[in-house]
Amino acid sequence: MQGHGRIEHRGRHSRGRARVRACWLAWFTCCLGLAWAQARASVTELLQDTLLHTAFRRQDGAPSGVWSIAQTDDGQLWFATRTGLYRYDGFDFTRIELLPPGSLHTMAVQVLYAAPDGDLWIGQANGGAIRMRGGRIQRYGDAEGLPSHPSVQAFAADADGRVWATVKGTLYRFDGTRWRAMAGIASDVDDLVEDRRGDVWIARDHQWRVLRPHAEAFEPSGARYDEPGSLVEDAEGRLWQLDGTGGALFPGEWGQPHANPPARRANSSDTVIDHKGALWTVACEIPLCHDAGFVSRGKPAADFRRSNDLPAMEMSSRLVMVLLKDRDGNVWLGTKGGVDLLHDGVLAKVPVPNVYYSPVVDRDGQAWAGTSGQNPAPDRVWKLGGEPVPVDGFENPVTMTYADPRGGVWLGGRGHLWHMDGGRIEARPFPASHSGSPGVVQAMGRDGRGRLWLAVTFQGMYRSDAGGHWEPVDDRFPAGVPSVIHIDTRGDAWIGYLDGSVLRVSGDAVTRRLPSASAPIGAITAIASRPGAVYIAAERGFAVDTGDRVVGLVGSPEGALDGATGIAVRPDHTLWVNSEAGIAWFRDSDVQRALAAPGHALDLNLLTADDGVVDGTQTVRPLPSAVAGIDGTVWFARAENFLRLPATGVPPSRLPPAAIIRSVTAGNETLPIEGARLDADHRDVTVRYAAISVARPASVRFRYRMAPGMDQWLPLDGGQRELRFTQMHPGDYRLLIQASYDGRAWGATAESSVTVVPTFIEGPWFKLVCGMLVALAFWIAHRLRVRGLTRQVRLRLRERYRERERIARELHDTLLQGAQGLILRFQSVVDRLPDGDPGRPSLEQAIDRAERLVTEGRDRVQDLREHGARDEPLAERLTSHVADLESTGVATTVEVTGLPQSLAPLVEDELYYIGREALLNVQRHAQARRATVRLDFDARRFILVIRDDGKGIGHNDVERADARHWGLRGIEERARRSGGRARIRPGDDGGTEVRVDIPASRAYRKA
């Protein structure tokens, strides 16, 4: 049963091919192990030195027993297996549940088809089909016109988007709701295939029939076959027919190139042609057949069903069941044990035995490499080009190589120094060691004056003299041994140390360039240069010296330049940095932009495991670990591999991957991605995310932003893929996640909305109640305060009234009684004077004045005894004083403006005394002819103005008022006690103006 399913899938579920292959299936199964071993042994040379292979097994989460593969237009891969449907986004294999809870039907899936409209059609092993659209599942069986048994053999879609299927040799078409058997087309359809032009093909009666775009009927194509085979399309849109005897182009228009739009989806087959014209097939006598020259040759190799020119690989299984060429040109294999990915990388592995590589390119452009593994395999010097060739007669560890601008290559080792020219190696003098134990050559360089500089560990640094003898450098140089020596384009020597120091030697001048506050980068590990700039790599950073300044550069992604041990500058103005994170590259223009904008990160392109960089960089001798050739080829020494970047090898720009949010969980509860609501018991949220990058997951970087609260995007660790938010406050949040390959172009944004529902305590009603309670507390406190102040005022008023009563009694019993006695005595004297006495009128007038004073005194005493306000308003109380003023010949006017209101008793008393004092001053001192009294009852304040046209008063007169007289000062003090203020100033037209201004809150009586 498994064998039958495998054959159907590999042959597009062709019943004819199943019959043919059944004859050799038993033999194939018995000889499988032997055939596989023969296939591996037959690989004698590397066809594609940049081919990368990744095997996904059960321990990686991959499904096993893959029968069919499809890639939907969102880029995700889907796998049909005996245990169900699996999805792969580049990070995780996830099993998708297709059956309802409690269903007893089989989970097996046999056929997958990615349709042009984004749907995924699924053929179930026990019959019927499922359409998956946007995560929703729709089932089709007998009721919808599609037989429930047996299973669907193949799907296809025409140019109008109509979906076709074959079931047991019968052709069906889907009309949007139902499946209908096609009348007029007999059974025994051997195969159903679509091409990228929009044609649909069926194989029947030993010929291929085609349904052209927008046509309603199939027509003969002129292509016939003797036995069932495969219809395959190459990268140029040409169709090929392959069968058991060979293969050839289709006749007529279908064998000609045809421009097709870029593919957005892909479906598996048993045979594919990749973008380089190589033929891949599992319809052969060994697990996997590969013919690299198929398209260029115009036909398959004679023994293509038994040949495989791929390099030996550790596949996930010895049994390959199906192939898929995805929309990016990568080839996926579905096997019995898992899934395999094969795709082109940028870098090629160089088969140099041993480790600790020391690459160098001489002035003629020839590349060489030494090794320093010091293990049972001998260390050699290798000539690079095609296959590496060792230099005869030399087997020594090489810890340093340097291309001398005068010709040849210098080789350094432990206590040895050699010079190689044209493949001939000669020993040269080595500096004597003071300890007697020779050191190891670390670095070397020849400056523009022809002097050789040599760094030897455990010995120090040396410089050659005119006679070629080595002499130690002077004390201008640090005592330690340099880690790097580099000669720039001007011939200056740059010497780097592990303490972070960098010295520039120009002629006899030695200048210290590092350490610098602008570039704290740590131990120096590599230096390279181009005209106008020197690049310096260190353990904790990267810097560029432009001559006038040294600037530390921050890369994006962060840390990608840290620990770099090699910098190669290519003729195309690209720089390649061999670092622990991978191989980073950027253009000189990128550096200029970063220098022009301080704080701007240097945008990096990073080659990772997706490109063949699977290990760390070479961190110890030999250094440098990267070197560029004259033609632009770059050689990289990694920890376990020696890599070559071809001269034209610049990775192609790729569209950024789309980010996707897989799940939102709170505790053990799974929430919807859109519209999730969190209650008081679930305030910690975990968001799992990914990016759809099936072939390059290691190169993906992420960033996120949470609104509201975050204005900037924050980077995420590419290997993390999980965000956790704790103790979220109530509110509406929106999480945005993006993915990118290079940090410049970002793909479609994945979004999730979360609402944190407030508890009653966090809600608006609780806040309103709290606000009301606080307000009530303040009101109660205010009322208590007012009550306390009122009590204090009453006590003070009571004391004041008692004091006034005492003063009133004292005045009545002493001053008034005494004055009354004097008046009576003067009256008795007047009465004894004759009527014609000239002094009588004056005495009578004085007695009348005295009586009025006594009367006024009694009134004042009475006022002191009264606790409440008088019945007369203020204007009437001032009338008597106005009359006295008029009796002296001063015309006086009383004006009342505004709506009269009741004045506060104490304020009214103070205003009365102020008015009386002002009118008496007019009468006594002003010598006025006219006076005005104005009472202004304004809504915001009460104003009393008394103005005359007399001789006036100066500002200095007010300041010099005698403290023993209560006149002017008394007016100001009474106004202050009333909560207002008094201004006494000369009038605008002469005379004097007294103005008292009291706020309404203090002046008017409360209702």
Residue, then its C-alpha position, 0 to 999 in steps of 0.5 A: m500500500q505504501g509502495h502504491g502511494r509512493i508511485e502515484h505521487r512520484g508520477r503525478h498519480s499517473r495510473g499508467r506509470a504505476r503499472v509500468r513501475a510495478c514491474w520493477l518495484a519489488w526488485f528496486t526495494c530489494c536492491l535499494g541499499l546496494a543501489w544507494a551505496q553504488a550511487r554514493a560511490s559514483v560521485t567522484e567530483l564536485l559538480q556544484d561546489t556551492l551546493l548546500h544540503t540540509a537534512f530535516r529528520r524526526q528529531d528536528g520535528a520534520p515529518s516522515g514518509v512525505w508523499s506530496i509537497a506544495q508551496t502556497d503563495d504565502g511561501q509556506l511549505w505543506f507536506a502530506t504524510r501518513t500521519g497527517l498534514y504538516r506546515y513548515d515556515g522555515f522555523d517549525f514543522t507544525r502538524i495541522e489538524l484536519l479532522p473534527p474532534g472525536s473523528l475516527h477517520t484516518m489522518a493520512v493525506q496523499v495529495l497536495y495542490a497549491a492553487p493560484d488563488g492561494d487555496l490549498w487542496i488536500g486529497q485524503a488517503n481514504g477519498g474526498a478532498i479538503r479545501m483550506r482557505g485562510g485557515r478555514i476547512q471545507r470538505y468535499g465528498d459524494a454529496e459535492g460530486l467528488p467520489s469518497h473513494p478512491s483518493v484523488q490522484a492529481f489536481a491542476a488549475d487552468a488559466d481561468g482559475r478552475v480546478w481540475a482533478t482526476v480520480k481513478g482515471t476520471l477527470y473532474r472539474f470544480d465549478g466553485t461549489r460542486w465537482r462535476a465529471m467531465a462528459g465526453i472525456a473517457s476514463d483512463v486518464d493517465d496523468l493531469v499536469e498544468d504548465r505556467r502558461g495556463d495550459v492544462w494537460i492530460a495524458r490519455d491513449h498514448q498522447w498528450r492533450v491540452l486545454r489552452p487558456h480560456a478554452e472549453a475542450f482538450e485538443p491533441s498536442g501532437a506529442r505522443y508517448d509509448e509508455p507513461g512518463s513525465l511532462v516537465e517545464d524548464a526555467e525558460g518555459r519550454l516543455w519536456q517529455l520524459d519516459g523510460t527510454g529518454g526525453a525530448l522537447f515537446p513539438g511546436e510552440w511548447g518546445q520554444p521558450h516562453a516568458n512567464p511571470p515569477a512563480r508564487r507557488a509550487n507543487s511537487s512531482d517526481t521529476v523537475i528541471d532546476h534553474k540551471g537546467a539540471l534534471w532531478t528525478v526519483a522515477c529512476e532505479i536509484p533513490l535520486c537521479h541528477d543530470a546537470g547537463f540535461v538542458s544544455r545537452g538537449k536530452p538526458a544522459a544515456d543512463f540517467r535513470r541510474s546516474n547521480d552526479l551530485p556530491a555525496m550527502e547524508m540524506s534524511s533517508r535512503l528512500v526519496m519519494v517526491l521532489l519539489k522545486d520551490r518558487d525560489g529555485n530550491v529543491w526539496l525532497g520528501t523522503k521516508g525519514g524526513v525532508d531534505l533541502l538542496h540549494d545554491g550557496v554563495l560560498a564554495k568549500v575548498p578541499v584543503p586538508n587540515v585546519y588553521y588555514s593561512p590564505v595569501v595572494d601574491r602580486d601575480g594574483q596566484a592564491w596560496a594557503g598554508t595550514s598549521g593543524q599540527n596533527p597526524a595529517p601533515d601541514r602543507v602549502w597549497k596552490l589554489g585554483g581548481e583542485p588545491v595542489p600541494v607544494d612538493g617537498f614542504e611539510n611544515p606548519v605555517t602560522m603566517t603568510y605574507a605577499d611581498p610587494r617585491g615578489g614571492v610569499w613569506l612563510g612563517g612558522r615556529g622558529h622558522l622563516w621561509h620565502m617562496d617564489g614560483g613554488r620554490i621555498e627557501a629558508r631565511p634567517f630567523p631572529a635570535s631568541h634571547s631565551g634560547s627557545p624560538g617563538v612563533v611568527q605572528a605577522m609580517g609586512r614591508d613598508g614603503r621604504g622597503r623595511l620588513w617588520l616581523a612580529v614573533t610571539f615570546q620574542g617581540m617585534y623586529r625590523s630589518d636593517a639595510g643589510g637584511h638583518w633583524e634588529p629589535v624595535d626601539d622603545r617607541f613601541p610597546a613591549g608586547v608582541p603585535s597581533v597584526i601588521h598591515i601596510d596601507t596603500r601609501g606604504d605606511a605600517w599599521i601595527g595592532y596590539l592585543d591591548g587595543s593599541v594601534l600605531r601608524v609608522s610613516g617613515d620614521a614617525v610613529t603615531r598612536r591612533l588607538p585606543s581612542a574615546s571615539a572607538p573603544i573596540g578592544a584587542i586588535t584582530a585585523i586591519a585592512s585599507r583602501p585609499g583614504a581609509v583604514y579599517i580596524a577590527a577588534e574583539r568588541g567592535f569595528a572602526v575606520d580611520t580616515g586620517d583626521r579622525v578614528v570613528g567606531l562603527v556600529g553594525s546592524p545587526e548588532g555585534a555582527l562585526d565583533g571579533a572579526t579576524g579578517i577584512a578583505v577589500r575587493p576591487d568592486h569597493t565591497l568589504w568582506v569581514n570574517s567575523e564570529a557571527g558569519i561573513a558580513w559585507f558592505r559597500d564603501s558607500d555604506v561606510q560614507r553614509a555612516l560617517a556622515a550621520p553620527g549614530h547611524a548604524l552600518d547596514l550589513n549583509l550577513l552570510t550565515a548557515d543559509d549561505g554555507v557559513v556553518d562555523g565560527t571564524q578562525t580566531v587565532r594564528p594564522l591571521p588575517s583570516a580573509v584575503a581578496g585576490i586581484d580578480g575579486t575572489v575572496w578566501f575565508a579561513r573559518a574554524e573548520n572550513f576553508l571557503r572561497l567567494p567567486a569573483t562575481g559572487v555577490p549574493p542576490s538581493r531577496l524580497p524580505p520575508a513576511a512576518i507571521i504571528r503564530s499564537v497568543t497565549a495567556g497562561n495555558e489559554t490560547l487567545p485569538i490573534e486579533g481581538a484577544r481580551l485579557d481578564a484580571d487573572h491573565r495579565d502575562v501574554t506570550v506571543r509566538y512569531a515567525a517569518i515565512s522563509v523556508a530556505r533562509p531562516a538563519s538570515v532572518r532578523f526581526r523587530y517589533r513595536m507595541a502601540p501605544g507607548m513605543d514610537q521606535w522599532l526595537p530589534l529582536d533576537g533572531g533565534q528567540r521568536e517569542l515575546r512575553f509581556t508581563q503585568m499589562h495595564p488595562g487598555d487597547y494594545r496593538l503589536l506589530i512585528q516585521a522581518s528582514y534579511d538585511g535590516r533595510a527592506w522589511g517584509a509585510t507586517a504581522e499584527s495582533s490586537v490585545t485588550v486588557v479588560p480593567t477590573f472594577i478597581e481599575g475601571p472608570w466607575f471605581k475611579l469616579v467613586c474614588g474621586m467622589l469620595v476624595a471630593l467628599a473628604f475634602w468637602i468634609a475637611h473644608r467644612l470642619r475647617v470652616r467650622g473651626l475658623t468660624r468658631q475662632v472668629r466668633l470667639r474673637l468677635r465676642e472678645r471684641y464686643r466685650e472690649r467695645e462694651r467696656i470702652a463704651r462704658e468707660l467713655h459714657d461714664t467718664l468722657l461723655q458724663g464729664a462733657q455733659g457736666l461742662i455743657l450744663r455749667f456753660q449753659s448756666v453761665v450763658d443763661r445769666l448773660p444778658d441778651g445783648d451781650p456780644g459774647r452770648p451768641s458765640l457761647e451758644q454756638a459753642i454749646d450747640r457744637a458741644e451738644r452735637l459732639v456729645t450726641e455723636g459720642r453717644d452714637r459712637v458709644q451706642d455703635l460700640r455696644e451694637h453687635g449687628a448691622r444698622d437698619e440704614p444702608l451705608a449711603e444713608r448713614l453717610t448722609s448726616h456727614v454729607a449735610d455737615l459738609e454742605s453746611t460749610g459751603v461744599a456742594t456734595t453729590v452722593e452717587v450709587t451705581g450697580l444693584p445695591q446689595s447688603l454689605a457684611p456688617l463688619v465691612e459696612d462699619e469699616l466703610y462707614y468710618i472710612g467715609r466719615e473720616a474722608l468727609l471730615n478731612v474734606q471739611r477740615h483741610a481740603q478748602a474744596r468747593r465740590a465733593t462727590v461720594r460714589l458707591d459702586f455695587d459691582a458683581r466682582r467688587f465693591i468700590l467706595v470713592i470720595r473725591d474733592d476739588g480742593k487743594g489736594i494732597g501729595h504722595n509724600d504727605v501720605e508717607r509722612a502722616d503722623a502716626r499719632h493721628w489716625g486719619l489717613r493711616g486709619i483709612e488704610e488699616r480699616a480697608r485691609r481689615s475688610g479684605g481690600r485696599a485703600r488708595i489715597r492719591p491726588g485727583d486727576d483734575g486736582g483735589t484728593e481721591v480716596r478709593v476703597d476696593i473690596p472683593a465681592s466675596r468679602a464685601y457682600r453679605k452671604a445669602 
